[in-house]
């Protein structure tokens, strides 16, 4: 697992078919096209489930936190 360049396969549930989103350099070390953070992936999946990632919170250490922190954005380019 590499935090700056990895593969994620998703299908169905309102996603565009047959697309590739983003690219890494020749060594797979850095995102060079459409970099996405794991918070963006979480925000997109929650969006596809009909949930607002900015309103969904859970209790952790006596405080409300979001799965997507404050950084997640829905990747509308992959949503059908």
QUIDA-V288815 format. One record per residue. N is the residue number from 1. RES is the residue in one small letter. D_FIRST is the distance of its C-alpha to the first C-alpha in Angstrom with 2 decimals. Layout:
BEGIN
N/RES/D_FIRST
N/RES/D_FIRST
END
This chain:
BEGIN
1/x/0.00
2/x/3.77
3/x/6.50
4/x/9.06
5/x/8.32
6/x/6.82
7/x/9.16
8/x/11.06
9/x/14.23
10/x/17.17
11/x/20.80
12/x/24.22
13/x/25.42
14/x/26.60
15/x/23.94
16/x/25.09
17/x/25.03
18/x/23.65
19/x/21.97
20/x/18.96
21/x/18.10
22/x/16.79
23/x/15.80
24/x/14.01
25/x/15.92
26/x/16.66
27/x/13.83
28/x/11.11
29/x/10.92
30/x/12.83
31/x/14.03
32/x/17.63
33/x/18.89
34/x/18.77
35/x/15.92
36/x/15.05
37/x/13.83
38/x/12.67
39/x/16.35
40/x/17.50
41/x/15.77
42/x/17.40
43/x/20.65
44/x/20.75
45/x/20.31
46/x/22.92
47/x/25.16
48/x/25.07
49/x/26.09
50/x/28.97
51/x/27.87
52/x/28.21
53/x/25.07
54/x/27.31
55/x/29.66
56/x/27.43
57/x/27.22
58/x/26.72
59/x/28.25
60/x/26.23
61/x/28.12
62/x/31.30
63/x/30.11
64/x/29.01
65/x/25.54
66/x/23.74
67/x/20.39
68/x/19.94
69/x/21.44
70/x/23.74
71/x/21.38
72/x/20.41
73/x/22.17
74/x/22.65
75/x/21.44
76/x/24.92
77/x/24.20
78/x/22.39
79/x/24.96
80/x/27.89
END
